[in-house]
Amino acid sequence: DRELRCPKCGEQMCEGYVLDRSHAAKVVSTWIEGRPEPSFWSCGGLKTSERENLEIHTFRCSECGYLESYAPK
């Protein structure tokens, strides 16, 4: 792993994640390919099954708080 530096101030970036909450679940945010489309089967939900789903990795600057996120394959 390489050390990431903040593009804003040059200080070290620390790895973390953005938390999503759904009823009783706590999960890592996910990037979904395409525009959001309502799901016929899920009340208030979105279609995700036939789309690329990638976990989002987020880094935070230890000095200025800038966040930078990636969705690697």
Predicted model as a PDB file, atoms N, CA, C, CB and O in Angstrom, pLDDT in the B-factor column:
MODEL        1                                                                  
ATOM      1  N   ASP A   1       0.836  -1.201   0.000  1.00 56.00           N  
ATOM      2  CA  ASP A   1       0.000   0.000   0.000  1.00 56.00           C  
ATOM      3  C   ASP A   1       0.871   1.251   0.000  1.00 56.00           C  
ATOM      4  CB  ASP A   1      -0.946   0.006   1.219  1.00 56.00           C  
ATOM      5  O   ASP A   1       1.874   1.335   0.708  1.00 56.00           O  
ATOM      6  N   ARG A   2       0.466   2.198  -0.797  1.00 70.00           N  
ATOM      7  CA  ARG A   2       1.198   3.460  -0.833  1.00 70.00           C  
ATOM      8  C   ARG A   2       0.516   4.465   0.093  1.00 70.00           C  
ATOM      9  CB  ARG A   2       1.281   4.014  -2.284  1.00 70.00           C  
ATOM     10  O   ARG A   2      -0.682   4.371   0.359  1.00 70.00           O  
ATOM     11  N   GLU A   3       1.286   5.408   0.569  1.00 85.00           N  
ATOM     12  CA  GLU A   3       0.747   6.444   1.449  1.00 85.00           C  
ATOM     13  C   GLU A   3       0.067   7.502   0.597  1.00 85.00           C  
ATOM     14  CB  GLU A   3       1.865   7.076   2.331  1.00 85.00           C  
ATOM     15  O   GLU A   3       0.680   8.054  -0.318  1.00 85.00           O  
ATOM     16  N   LEU A   4      -1.193   7.788   0.891  1.00 92.00           N  
ATOM     17  CA  LEU A   4      -1.915   8.825   0.156  1.00 92.00           C  
ATOM     18  C   LEU A   4      -1.710  10.170   0.828  1.00 92.00           C  
ATOM     19  CB  LEU A   4      -3.418   8.492   0.066  1.00 92.00           C  
ATOM     20  O   LEU A   4      -1.721  10.277   2.054  1.00 92.00           O  
ATOM     21  N   ARG A   5      -1.521  11.197   0.006  1.00 96.00           N  
ATOM     22  CA  ARG A   5      -1.385  12.571   0.487  1.00 96.00           C  
ATOM     23  C   ARG A   5      -2.592  13.375   0.026  1.00 96.00           C  
ATOM     24  CB  ARG A   5      -0.059  13.218  -0.021  1.00 96.00           C  
ATOM     25  O   ARG A   5      -3.100  13.164  -1.076  1.00 96.00           O  
ATOM     26  N   CYS A   6      -3.045  14.284   0.854  1.00 97.00           N  
ATOM     27  CA  CYS A   6      -4.204  15.126   0.557  1.00 97.00           C  
ATOM     28  C   CYS A   6      -3.907  16.042  -0.626  1.00 97.00           C  
ATOM     29  CB  CYS A   6      -4.600  15.960   1.792  1.00 97.00           C  
ATOM     30  O   CYS A   6      -2.884  16.726  -0.633  1.00 97.00           O  
ATOM     31  N   PRO A   7      -4.790  16.064  -1.629  1.00 96.00           N  
ATOM     32  CA  PRO A   7      -4.583  16.958  -2.767  1.00 96.00           C  
ATOM     33  C   PRO A   7      -4.812  18.432  -2.417  1.00 96.00           C  
ATOM     34  CB  PRO A   7      -5.502  16.559  -3.900  1.00 96.00           C  
ATOM     35  O   PRO A   7      -4.430  19.312  -3.187  1.00 96.00           O  
ATOM     36  N   LYS A   8      -5.423  18.705  -1.279  1.00 97.00           N  
ATOM     37  CA  LYS A   8      -5.704  20.085  -0.855  1.00 97.00           C  
ATOM     38  C   LYS A   8      -4.557  20.686  -0.041  1.00 97.00           C  
ATOM     39  CB  LYS A   8      -6.990  20.128  -0.034  1.00 97.00           C  
ATOM     40  O   LYS A   8      -4.149  21.820  -0.292  1.00 97.00           O  
ATOM     41  N   CYS A   9      -4.027  19.920   0.951  1.00 97.00           N  
ATOM     42  CA  CYS A   9      -3.020  20.500   1.842  1.00 97.00           C  
ATOM     43  C   CYS A   9      -1.727  19.682   1.923  1.00 97.00           C  
ATOM     44  CB  CYS A   9      -3.599  20.648   3.222  1.00 97.00           C  
ATOM     45  O   CYS A   9      -0.754  20.138   2.525  1.00 97.00           O  
ATOM     46  N   GLY A  10      -1.698  18.482   1.329  1.00 96.00           N  
ATOM     47  CA  GLY A  10      -0.483  17.683   1.299  1.00 96.00           C  
ATOM     48  C   GLY A  10      -0.234  16.784   2.497  1.00 96.00           C  
ATOM     49  O   GLY A  10       0.768  16.070   2.529  1.00 96.00           O  
ATOM     50  N   GLU A  11      -1.121  16.802   3.482  1.00 97.00           N  
ATOM     51  CA  GLU A  11      -0.941  15.954   4.668  1.00 97.00           C  
ATOM     52  C   GLU A  11      -1.393  14.519   4.383  1.00 97.00           C  
ATOM     53  CB  GLU A  11      -1.727  16.531   5.870  1.00 97.00           C  
ATOM     54  O   GLU A  11      -1.968  14.237   3.332  1.00 97.00           O  
ATOM     55  N   GLN A  12      -1.130  13.627   5.323  1.00 96.00           N  
ATOM     56  CA  GLN A  12      -1.447  12.212   5.161  1.00 96.00           C  
ATOM     57  C   GLN A  12      -2.957  11.962   5.193  1.00 96.00           C  
ATOM     58  CB  GLN A  12      -0.761  11.396   6.249  1.00 96.00           C  
ATOM     59  O   GLN A  12      -3.688  12.583   5.965  1.00 96.00           O  
ATOM     60  N   MET A  13      -3.405  11.039   4.335  1.00 97.00           N  
ATOM     61  CA  MET A  13      -4.805  10.609   4.285  1.00 97.00           C  
ATOM     62  C   MET A  13      -4.927   9.284   5.026  1.00 97.00           C  
ATOM     63  CB  MET A  13      -5.310  10.473   2.808  1.00 97.00           C  
ATOM     64  O   MET A  13      -4.082   8.403   4.865  1.00 97.00           O  
ATOM     65  N   CYS A  14      -5.978   9.137   5.841  1.00 96.00           N  
ATOM     66  CA  CYS A  14      -6.235   7.919   6.603  1.00 96.00           C  
ATOM     67  C   CYS A  14      -7.432   7.188   5.998  1.00 96.00           C  
ATOM     68  CB  CYS A  14      -6.488   8.244   8.103  1.00 96.00           C  
ATOM     69  O   CYS A  14      -8.443   7.810   5.673  1.00 96.00           O  
ATOM     70  N   GLU A  15      -7.317   5.859   5.845  1.00 94.00           N  
ATOM     71  CA  GLU A  15      -8.418   5.081   5.275  1.00 94.00           C  
ATOM     72  C   GLU A  15      -9.541   4.919   6.286  1.00 94.00           C  
ATOM     73  CB  GLU A  15      -7.923   3.704   4.810  1.00 94.00           C  
ATOM     74  O   GLU A  15      -9.300   4.762   7.483  1.00 94.00           O  
ATOM     75  N   GLY A  16     -10.772   4.958   5.789  1.00 93.00           N  
ATOM     76  CA  GLY A  16     -11.966   4.750   6.604  1.00 93.00           C  
ATOM     77  C   GLY A  16     -13.108   4.341   5.695  1.00 93.00           C  
ATOM     78  O   GLY A  16     -12.871   3.808   4.611  1.00 93.00           O  
ATOM     79  N   TYR A  17     -14.345   4.578   6.114  1.00 92.00           N  
ATOM     80  CA  TYR A  17     -15.496   4.274   5.269  1.00 92.00           C  
ATOM     81  C   TYR A  17     -16.663   5.164   5.668  1.00 92.00           C  
ATOM     82  CB  TYR A  17     -15.887   2.777   5.377  1.00 92.00           C  
ATOM     83  O   TYR A  17     -16.691   5.737   6.757  1.00 92.00           O  
ATOM     84  N   VAL A  18     -17.634   5.265   4.746  1.00 92.00           N  
ATOM     85  CA  VAL A  18     -18.859   6.015   5.006  1.00 92.00           C  
ATOM     86  C   VAL A  18     -19.923   4.983   5.365  1.00 92.00           C  
ATOM     87  CB  VAL A  18     -19.293   6.903   3.757  1.00 92.00           C  
ATOM     88  O   VAL A  18     -20.153   4.039   4.610  1.00 92.00           O  
ATOM     89  N   LEU A  19     -20.560   5.155   6.494  1.00 91.00           N  
ATOM     90  CA  LEU A  19     -21.552   4.213   7.004  1.00 91.00           C  
ATOM     91  C   LEU A  19     -22.934   4.526   6.453  1.00 91.00           C  
ATOM     92  CB  LEU A  19     -21.578   4.236   8.531  1.00 91.00           C  
ATOM     93  O   LEU A  19     -23.365   5.679   6.454  1.00 91.00           O  
ATOM     94  N   ASP A  20     -23.627   3.490   5.981  1.00 88.00           N  
ATOM     95  CA  ASP A  20     -25.036   3.591   5.599  1.00 88.00           C  
ATOM     96  C   ASP A  20     -25.845   2.794   6.614  1.00 88.00           C  
ATOM     97  CB  ASP A  20     -25.281   3.066   4.130  1.00 88.00           C  
ATOM     98  O   ASP A  20     -25.401   1.751   7.092  1.00 88.00           O  
ATOM     99  N   ARG A  21     -27.027   3.289   6.939  1.00 85.00           N  
ATOM    100  CA  ARG A  21     -27.900   2.586   7.883  1.00 85.00           C  
ATOM    101  C   ARG A  21     -29.199   2.219   7.173  1.00 85.00           C  
ATOM    102  CB  ARG A  21     -28.186   3.461   9.147  1.00 85.00           C  
ATOM    103  O   ARG A  21     -29.758   3.020   6.425  1.00 85.00           O  
ATOM    104  N   SER A  22     -29.671   0.998   7.418  1.00 78.00           N  
ATOM    105  CA  SER A  22     -30.915   0.524   6.843  1.00 78.00           C  
ATOM    106  C   SER A  22     -31.623  -0.313   7.895  1.00 78.00           C  
ATOM    107  CB  SER A  22     -30.667  -0.292   5.537  1.00 78.00           C  
ATOM    108  O   SER A  22     -31.206  -1.437   8.173  1.00 78.00           O  
ATOM    109  N   HIS A  23     -32.667   0.209   8.473  1.00 79.00           N  
ATOM    110  CA  HIS A  23     -33.380  -0.436   9.578  1.00 79.00           C  
ATOM    111  C   HIS A  23     -32.371  -0.781  10.676  1.00 79.00           C  
ATOM    112  CB  HIS A  23     -34.140  -1.721   9.090  1.00 79.00           C  
ATOM    113  O   HIS A  23     -31.834   0.133  11.302  1.00 79.00           O  
ATOM    114  N   ALA A  24     -32.098  -2.039  10.930  1.00 81.00           N  
ATOM    115  CA  ALA A  24     -31.166  -2.424  11.990  1.00 81.00           C  
ATOM    116  C   ALA A  24     -29.755  -2.672  11.467  1.00 81.00           C  
ATOM    117  CB  ALA A  24     -31.669  -3.663  12.693  1.00 81.00           C  
ATOM    118  O   ALA A  24     -28.847  -2.948  12.252  1.00 81.00           O  
ATOM    119  N   ALA A  25     -29.558  -2.576  10.150  1.00 86.00           N  
ATOM    120  CA  ALA A  25     -28.249  -2.892   9.559  1.00 86.00           C  
ATOM    121  C   ALA A  25     -27.361  -1.654   9.477  1.00 86.00           C  
ATOM    122  CB  ALA A  25     -28.428  -3.498   8.160  1.00 86.00           C  
ATOM    123  O   ALA A  25     -27.839  -0.534   9.300  1.00 86.00           O  
ATOM    124  N   LYS A  26     -26.064  -1.885   9.610  1.00 91.00           N  
ATOM    125  CA  LYS A  26     -25.050  -0.850   9.400  1.00 91.00           C  
ATOM    126  C   LYS A  26     -24.093  -1.418   8.368  1.00 91.00           C  
ATOM    127  CB  LYS A  26     -24.300  -0.449  10.751  1.00 91.00           C  
ATOM    128  O   LYS A  26     -23.451  -2.440   8.612  1.00 91.00           O  
ATOM    129  N   VAL A  27     -23.991  -0.761   7.208  1.00 89.00           N  
ATOM    130  CA  VAL A  27     -23.198  -1.286   6.095  1.00 89.00           C  
ATOM    131  C   VAL A  27     -22.309  -0.205   5.494  1.00 89.00           C  
ATOM    132  CB  VAL A  27     -24.113  -1.869   5.018  1.00 89.00           C  
ATOM    133  O   VAL A  27     -22.541   0.987   5.696  1.00 89.00           O  
ATOM    134  N   VAL A  28     -21.285  -0.635   4.751  1.00 89.00           N  
ATOM    135  CA  VAL A  28     -20.406   0.284   4.023  1.00 89.00           C  
ATOM    136  C   VAL A  28     -21.147   0.761   2.773  1.00 89.00           C  
ATOM    137  CB  VAL A  28     -19.039  -0.408   3.645  1.00 89.00           C  
ATOM    138  O   VAL A  28     -21.824  -0.030   2.116  1.00 89.00           O  
ATOM    139  N   SER A  29     -21.024   2.042   2.443  1.00 90.00           N  
ATOM    140  CA  SER A  29     -21.659   2.592   1.250  1.00 90.00           C  
ATOM    141  C   SER A  29     -21.197   1.857   0.004  1.00 90.00           C  
ATOM    142  CB  SER A  29     -21.360   4.085   1.122  1.00 90.00           C  
ATOM    143  O   SER A  29     -20.065   1.377  -0.063  1.00 90.00           O  
ATOM    144  N   THR A  30     -22.083   1.774  -0.985  1.00 90.00           N  
ATOM    145  CA  THR A  30     -21.813   1.057  -2.224  1.00 90.00           C  
ATOM    146  C   THR A  30     -22.109   1.947  -3.417  1.00 90.00           C  
ATOM    147  CB  THR A  30     -22.641  -0.232  -2.299  1.00 90.00           C  
ATOM    148  O   THR A  30     -23.109   2.665  -3.437  1.00 90.00           O  
ATOM    149  N   TRP A  31     -21.219   1.895  -4.425  1.00 91.00           N  
ATOM    150  CA  TRP A  31     -21.449   2.594  -5.687  1.00 91.00           C  
ATOM    151  C   TRP A  31     -22.234   1.651  -6.584  1.00 91.00           C  
ATOM    152  CB  TRP A  31     -20.096   3.043  -6.365  1.00 91.00           C  
ATOM    153  O   TRP A  31     -21.866   0.486  -6.732  1.00 91.00           O  
ATOM    154  N   ILE A  32     -23.330   2.152  -7.193  1.00 89.00           N  
ATOM    155  CA  ILE A  32     -24.161   1.364  -8.098  1.00 89.00           C  
ATOM    156  C   ILE A  32     -24.118   2.017  -9.475  1.00 89.00           C  
ATOM    157  CB  ILE A  32     -25.631   1.253  -7.572  1.00 89.00           C  
ATOM    158  O   ILE A  32     -24.321   3.224  -9.606  1.00 89.00           O  
ATOM    159  N   GLU A  33     -23.855   1.216 -10.489  1.00 91.00           N  
ATOM    160  CA  GLU A  33     -23.780   1.708 -11.872  1.00 91.00           C  
ATOM    161  C   GLU A  33     -25.129   2.278 -12.323  1.00 91.00           C  
ATOM    162  CB  GLU A  33     -23.338   0.574 -12.825  1.00 91.00           C  
ATOM    163  O   GLU A  33     -26.176   1.710 -12.012  1.00 91.00           O  
ATOM    164  N   GLY A  34     -25.107   3.391 -13.050  1.00 90.00           N  
ATOM    165  CA  GLY A  34     -26.315   3.971 -13.655  1.00 90.00           C  
ATOM    166  C   GLY A  34     -27.047   4.939 -12.744  1.00 90.00           C  
ATOM    167  O   GLY A  34     -26.627   5.217 -11.621  1.00 90.00           O  
ATOM    168  N   ARG A  35     -28.160   5.444 -13.270  1.00 90.00           N  
ATOM    169  CA  ARG A  35     -29.004   6.369 -12.504  1.00 90.00           C  
ATOM    170  C   ARG A  35     -29.930   5.588 -11.576  1.00 90.00           C  
ATOM    171  CB  ARG A  35     -29.834   7.274 -13.454  1.00 90.00           C  
ATOM    172  O   ARG A  35     -30.283   4.449 -11.881  1.00 90.00           O  
ATOM    173  N   PRO A  36     -30.330   6.179 -10.446  1.00 87.00           N  
ATOM    174  CA  PRO A  36     -31.247   5.478  -9.546  1.00 87.00           C  
ATOM    175  C   PRO A  36     -32.614   5.257 -10.216  1.00 87.00           C  
ATOM    176  CB  PRO A  36     -31.420   6.275  -8.232  1.00 87.00           C  
ATOM    177  O   PRO A  36     -33.170   6.167 -10.829  1.00 87.00           O  
ATOM    178  N   GLU A  37     -33.139   4.037 -10.088  1.00 86.00           N  
ATOM    179  CA  GLU A  37     -34.469   3.698 -10.591  1.00 86.00           C  
ATOM    180  C   GLU A  37     -35.244   3.009  -9.482  1.00 86.00           C  
ATOM    181  CB  GLU A  37     -34.384   2.791 -11.857  1.00 86.00           C  
ATOM    182  O   GLU A  37     -34.729   2.090  -8.845  1.00 86.00           O  
ATOM    183  N   PRO A  38     -36.481   3.442  -9.242  1.00 87.00           N  
ATOM    184  CA  PRO A  38     -37.286   2.792  -8.207  1.00 87.00           C  
ATOM    185  C   PRO A  38     -37.506   1.311  -8.541  1.00 87.00           C  
ATOM    186  CB  PRO A  38     -38.644   3.514  -8.049  1.00 87.00           C  
ATOM    187  O   PRO A  38     -37.639   0.939  -9.707  1.00 87.00           O  
ATOM    188  N   SER A  39     -37.540   0.490  -7.516  1.00 84.00           N  
ATOM    189  CA  SER A  39     -37.812  -0.934  -7.680  1.00 84.00           C  
ATOM    190  C   SER A  39     -39.295  -1.200  -7.486  1.00 84.00           C  
ATOM    191  CB  SER A  39     -36.978  -1.772  -6.689  1.00 84.00           C  
ATOM    192  O   SER A  39     -39.903  -0.704  -6.538  1.00 84.00           O  
ATOM    193  N   PHE A  40     -39.871  -1.979  -8.379  1.00 79.00           N  
ATOM    194  CA  PHE A  40     -41.287  -2.352  -8.278  1.00 79.00           C  
ATOM    195  C   PHE A  40     -41.526  -3.207  -7.038  1.00 79.00           C  
ATOM    196  CB  PHE A  40     -41.744  -3.112  -9.545  1.00 79.00           C  
ATOM    197  O   PHE A  40     -42.587  -3.109  -6.421  1.00 79.00           O  
ATOM    198  N   TRP A  41     -40.550  -4.050  -6.657  1.00 74.00           N  
ATOM    199  CA  TRP A  41     -40.701  -5.027  -5.582  1.00 74.00           C  
ATOM    200  C   TRP A  41     -40.352  -4.487  -4.200  1.00 74.00           C  
ATOM    201  CB  TRP A  41     -39.851  -6.215  -5.871  1.00 74.00           C  
ATOM    202  O   TRP A  41     -40.699  -5.117  -3.200  1.00 74.00           O  
ATOM    203  N   SER A  42     -39.691  -3.363  -4.111  1.00 67.00           N  
ATOM    204  CA  SER A  42     -39.247  -2.865  -2.813  1.00 67.00           C  
ATOM    205  C   SER A  42     -39.826  -1.476  -2.564  1.00 67.00           C  
ATOM    206  CB  SER A  42     -37.704  -2.830  -2.737  1.00 67.00           C  
ATOM    207  O   SER A  42     -39.511  -0.532  -3.290  1.00 67.00           O  
ATOM    208  N   CYS A  43     -40.663  -1.347  -1.552  1.00 68.00           N  
ATOM    209  CA  CYS A  43     -41.280  -0.068  -1.215  1.00 68.00           C  
ATOM    210  C   CYS A  43     -40.193   0.939  -0.820  1.00 68.00           C  
ATOM    211  CB  CYS A  43     -42.317  -0.241  -0.065  1.00 68.00           C  
ATOM    212  O   CYS A  43     -39.544   0.786   0.215  1.00 68.00           O  
ATOM    213  N   GLY A  44     -40.005   1.942  -1.631  1.00 68.00           N  
ATOM    214  CA  GLY A  44     -38.990   2.952  -1.357  1.00 68.00           C  
ATOM    215  C   GLY A  44     -37.586   2.525  -1.732  1.00 68.00           C  
ATOM    216  O   GLY A  44     -36.637   3.279  -1.520  1.00 68.00           O  
ATOM    217  N   GLY A  45     -37.432   1.318  -2.293  1.00 81.00           N  
ATOM    218  CA  GLY A  45     -36.115   0.805  -2.651  1.00 81.00           C  
ATOM    219  C   GLY A  45     -35.737   1.133  -4.091  1.00 81.00           C  
ATOM    220  O   GLY A  45     -36.514   1.726  -4.839  1.00 81.00           O  
ATOM    221  N   LEU A  46     -34.527   0.735  -4.454  1.00 83.00           N  
ATOM    222  CA  LEU A  46     -33.998   0.998  -5.791  1.00 83.00           C  
ATOM    223  C   LEU A  46     -33.537  -0.296  -6.453  1.00 83.00           C  
ATOM    224  CB  LEU A  46     -32.837   2.003  -5.723  1.00 83.00           C  
ATOM    225  O   LEU A  46     -33.165  -1.255  -5.778  1.00 83.00           O  
ATOM    226  N   LYS A  47     -33.569  -0.306  -7.800  1.00 81.00           N  
ATOM    227  CA  LYS A  47     -33.061  -1.451  -8.552  1.00 81.00           C  
ATOM    228  C   LYS A  47     -31.538  -1.507  -8.428  1.00 81.00           C  
ATOM    229  CB  LYS A  47     -33.489  -1.368 -10.046  1.00 81.00           C  
ATOM    230  O   LYS A  47     -30.854  -0.506  -8.641  1.00 81.00           O  
ATOM    231  N   THR A  48     -31.016  -2.683  -8.082  1.00 80.00           N  
ATOM    232  CA  THR A  48     -29.562  -2.845  -7.968  1.00 80.00           C  
ATOM    233  C   THR A  48     -29.070  -4.175  -8.515  1.00 80.00           C  
ATOM    234  CB  THR A  48     -29.143  -2.713  -6.527  1.00 80.00           C  
ATOM    235  O   THR A  48     -27.875  -4.315  -8.777  1.00 80.00           O  
ATOM    236  N   SER A  49     -29.941  -5.151  -8.697  1.00 80.00           N  
ATOM    237  CA  SER A  49     -29.519  -6.524  -8.968  1.00 80.00           C  
ATOM    238  C   SER A  49     -28.774  -6.732 -10.284  1.00 80.00           C  
ATOM    239  CB  SER A  49     -30.703  -7.397  -8.957  1.00 80.00           C  
ATOM    240  O   SER A  49     -27.865  -7.561 -10.330  1.00 80.00           O  
ATOM    241  N   GLU A  50     -29.109  -6.035 -11.328  1.00 83.00           N  
ATOM    242  CA  GLU A  50     -28.448  -6.259 -12.617  1.00 83.00           C  
ATOM    243  C   GLU A  50     -27.440  -5.158 -12.934  1.00 83.00           C  
ATOM    244  CB  GLU A  50     -29.487  -6.346 -13.734  1.00 83.00           C  
ATOM    245  O   GLU A  50     -27.124  -4.920 -14.099  1.00 83.00           O  
ATOM    246  N   ARG A  51     -26.946  -4.503 -11.923  1.00 88.00           N  
ATOM    247  CA  ARG A  51     -25.994  -3.406 -12.085  1.00 88.00           C  
ATOM    248  C   ARG A  51     -24.705  -3.728 -11.346  1.00 88.00           C  
ATOM    249  CB  ARG A  51     -26.592  -2.076 -11.573  1.00 88.00           C  
ATOM    250  O   ARG A  51     -24.691  -4.529 -10.412  1.00 88.00           O  
ATOM    251  N   GLU A  52     -23.623  -3.092 -11.778  1.00 92.00           N  
ATOM    252  CA  GLU A  52     -22.362  -3.280 -11.073  1.00 92.00           C  
ATOM    253  C   GLU A  52     -22.463  -2.626  -9.693  1.00 92.00           C  
ATOM    254  CB  GLU A  52     -21.170  -2.685 -11.889  1.00 92.00           C  
ATOM    255  O   GLU A  52     -22.895  -1.479  -9.576  1.00 92.00           O  
ATOM    256  N   ASN A  53     -22.065  -3.358  -8.653  1.00 91.00           N  
ATOM    257  CA  ASN A  53     -22.064  -2.887  -7.260  1.00 91.00           C  
ATOM    258  C   ASN A  53     -20.633  -2.929  -6.747  1.00 91.00           C  
ATOM    259  CB  ASN A  53     -23.012  -3.757  -6.353  1.00 91.00           C  
ATOM    260  O   ASN A  53     -20.011  -3.991  -6.757  1.00 91.00           O  
ATOM    261  N   LEU A  54     -20.097  -1.795  -6.299  1.00 94.00           N  
ATOM    262  CA  LEU A  54     -18.727  -1.753  -5.788  1.00 94.00           C  
ATOM    263  C   LEU A  54     -18.694  -1.052  -4.434  1.00 94.00           C  
ATOM    264  CB  LEU A  54     -17.791  -1.036  -6.788  1.00 94.00           C  
ATOM    265  O   LEU A  54     -19.277   0.020  -4.268  1.00 94.00           O  
ATOM    266  N   GLU A  55     -18.017  -1.657  -3.477  1.00 93.00           N  
ATOM    267  CA  GLU A  55     -17.861  -1.054  -2.159  1.00 93.00           C  
ATOM    268  C   GLU A  55     -17.011   0.213  -2.280  1.00 93.00           C  
ATOM    269  CB  GLU A  55     -17.218  -2.060  -1.160  1.00 93.00           C  
ATOM    270  O   GLU A  55     -16.007   0.230  -2.992  1.00 93.00           O  
ATOM    271  N   ILE A  56     -17.419   1.260  -1.583  1.00 94.00           N  
ATOM    272  CA  ILE A  56     -16.702   2.538  -1.647  1.00 94.00           C  
ATOM    273  C   ILE A  56     -15.643   2.585  -0.547  1.00 94.00           C  
ATOM    274  CB  ILE A  56     -17.688   3.738  -1.509  1.00 94.00           C  
ATOM    275  O   ILE A  56     -15.937   2.342   0.624  1.00 94.00           O  
ATOM    276  N   HIS A  57     -14.409   2.901  -0.939  1.00 93.00           N  
ATOM    277  CA  HIS A  57     -13.298   3.096   0.001  1.00 93.00           C  
ATOM    278  C   HIS A  57     -13.075   4.601   0.121  1.00 93.00           C  
ATOM    279  CB  HIS A  57     -11.977   2.348  -0.479  1.00 93.00           C  
ATOM    280  O   HIS A  57     -12.922   5.287  -0.890  1.00 93.00           O  
ATOM    281  N   THR A  58     -13.057   5.116   1.339  1.00 96.00           N  
ATOM    282  CA  THR A  58     -12.935   6.553   1.560  1.00 96.00           C  
ATOM    283  C   THR A  58     -11.708   6.861   2.412  1.00 96.00           C  
ATOM    284  CB  THR A  58     -14.202   7.107   2.230  1.00 96.00           C  
ATOM    285  O   THR A  58     -11.382   6.135   3.351  1.00 96.00           O  
ATOM    286  N   PHE A  59     -11.039   7.955   2.060  1.00 96.00           N  
ATOM    287  CA  PHE A  59      -9.865   8.411   2.791  1.00 96.00           C  
ATOM    288  C   PHE A  59     -10.138   9.823   3.300  1.00 96.00           C  
ATOM    289  CB  PHE A  59      -8.585   8.372   1.892  1.00 96.00           C  
ATOM    290  O   PHE A  59     -10.780  10.623   2.620  1.00 96.00           O  
ATOM    291  N   ARG A  60      -9.640  10.126   4.514  1.00 97.00           N  
ATOM    292  CA  ARG A  60      -9.846  11.440   5.134  1.00 97.00           C  
ATOM    293  C   ARG A  60      -8.501  12.043   5.487  1.00 97.00           C  
ATOM    294  CB  ARG A  60     -10.743  11.332   6.397  1.00 97.00           C  
ATOM    295  O   ARG A  60      -7.622  11.369   6.024  1.00 97.00           O  
ATOM    296  N   CYS A  61      -8.354  13.329   5.174  1.00 97.00           N  
ATOM    297  CA  CYS A  61      -7.128  14.033   5.520  1.00 97.00           C  
ATOM    298  C   CYS A  61      -7.072  14.257   7.027  1.00 97.00           C  
ATOM    299  CB  CYS A  61      -7.034  15.377   4.765  1.00 97.00           C  
ATOM    300  O   CYS A  61      -8.033  14.731   7.633  1.00 97.00           O  
ATOM    301  N   SER A  62      -5.925  13.906   7.626  1.00 95.00           N  
ATOM    302  CA  SER A  62      -5.763  14.057   9.076  1.00 95.00           C  
ATOM    303  C   SER A  62      -5.651  15.517   9.502  1.00 95.00           C  
ATOM    304  CB  SER A  62      -4.537  13.300   9.542  1.00 95.00           C  
ATOM    305  O   SER A  62      -5.804  15.830  10.682  1.00 95.00           O  
ATOM    306  N   GLU A  63      -5.386  16.409   8.553  1.00 97.00           N  
ATOM    307  CA  GLU A  63      -5.219  17.832   8.871  1.00 97.00           C  
ATOM    308  C   GLU A  63      -6.475  18.654   8.552  1.00 97.00           C  
ATOM    309  CB  GLU A  63      -4.028  18.398   8.104  1.00 97.00           C  
ATOM    310  O   GLU A  63      -7.035  19.292   9.443  1.00 97.00           O  
ATOM    311  N   CYS A  64      -6.920  18.643   7.291  1.00 98.00           N  
ATOM    312  CA  CYS A  64      -8.028  19.531   6.891  1.00 98.00           C  
ATOM    313  C   CYS A  64      -9.390  18.843   6.806  1.00 98.00           C  
ATOM    314  CB  CYS A  64      -7.716  20.145   5.561  1.00 98.00           C  
ATOM    315  O   CYS A  64     -10.411  19.518   6.675  1.00 98.00           O  
ATOM    316  N   GLY A  65      -9.421  17.490   6.878  1.00 97.00           N  
ATOM    317  CA  GLY A  65     -10.689  16.771   6.867  1.00 97.00           C  
ATOM    318  C   GLY A  65     -11.238  16.458   5.488  1.00 97.00           C  
ATOM    319  O   GLY A  65     -12.325  15.889   5.377  1.00 97.00           O  
ATOM    320  N   TYR A  66     -10.518  16.814   4.436  1.00 98.00           N  
ATOM    321  CA  TYR A  66     -10.966  16.537   3.063  1.00 98.00           C  
ATOM    322  C   TYR A  66     -11.198  15.039   2.882  1.00 98.00           C  
ATOM    323  CB  TYR A  66      -9.925  17.050   2.028  1.00 98.00           C  
ATOM    324  O   TYR A  66     -10.389  14.229   3.336  1.00 98.00           O  
ATOM    325  N   LEU A  67     -12.304  14.660   2.219  1.00 97.00           N  
ATOM    326  CA  LEU A  67     -12.605  13.255   1.937  1.00 97.00           C  
ATOM    327  C   LEU A  67     -12.418  12.961   0.466  1.00 97.00           C  
ATOM    328  CB  LEU A  67     -14.032  12.905   2.367  1.00 97.00           C  
ATOM    329  O   LEU A  67     -12.760  13.776  -0.390  1.00 97.00           O  
ATOM    330  N   GLU A  68     -11.863  11.773   0.171  1.00 96.00           N  
ATOM    331  CA  GLU A  68     -11.685  11.325  -1.202  1.00 96.00           C  
ATOM    332  C   GLU A  68     -12.122   9.860  -1.245  1.00 96.00           C  
ATOM    333  CB  GLU A  68     -10.186  11.507  -1.691  1.00 96.00           C  
ATOM    334  O   GLU A  68     -11.657   9.042  -0.452  1.00 96.00           O  
ATOM    335  N   SER A  69     -13.022   9.537  -2.181  1.00 95.00           N  
ATOM    336  CA  SER A  69     -13.583   8.187  -2.248  1.00 95.00           C  
ATOM    337  C   SER A  69     -13.253   7.510  -3.572  1.00 95.00           C  
ATOM    338  CB  SER A  69     -15.097   8.232  -2.052  1.00 95.00           C  
ATOM    339  O   SER A  69     -13.127   8.157  -4.612  1.00 95.00           O  
ATOM    340  N   TYR A  70     -13.114   6.171  -3.502  1.00 94.00           N  
ATOM    341  CA  TYR A  70     -12.821   5.333  -4.661  1.00 94.00           C  
ATOM    342  C   TYR A  70     -13.719   4.110  -4.611  1.00 94.00           C  
ATOM    343  CB  TYR A  70     -11.319   4.919  -4.698  1.00 94.00           C  
ATOM    344  O   TYR A  70     -14.106   3.657  -3.534  1.00 94.00           O  
ATOM    345  N   ALA A  71     -14.049   3.579  -5.776  1.00 94.00           N  
ATOM    346  CA  ALA A  71     -14.837   2.345  -5.877  1.00 94.00           C  
ATOM    347  C   ALA A  71     -14.075   1.354  -6.749  1.00 94.00           C  
ATOM    348  CB  ALA A  71     -16.265   2.624  -6.465  1.00 94.00           C  
ATOM    349  O   ALA A  71     -14.455   1.123  -7.897  1.00 94.00           O  
ATOM    350  N   PRO A  72     -12.982   0.755  -6.207  1.00 91.00           N  
ATOM    351  CA  PRO A  72     -12.177  -0.164  -7.013  1.00 91.00           C  
ATOM    352  C   PRO A  72     -12.889  -1.478  -7.267  1.00 91.00           C  
ATOM    353  CB  PRO A  72     -10.855  -0.429  -6.335  1.00 91.00           C  
ATOM    354  O   PRO A  72     -13.725  -1.908  -6.474  1.00 91.00           O  
ATOM    355  N   LYS A  73     -12.544  -2.124  -8.401  1.00 89.00           N  
ATOM    356  CA  LYS A  73     -13.111  -3.440  -8.719  1.00 89.00           C  
ATOM    357  C   LYS A  73     -12.446  -4.483  -7.883  1.00 89.00           C  
ATOM    358  CB  LYS A  73     -12.958  -3.777 -10.207  1.00 89.00           C  
ATOM    359  O   LYS A  73     -12.774  -5.664  -7.992  1.00 89.00           O  
TER     360      LYS A  73                                                      
ENDMDL                                                                          
END                                                                             
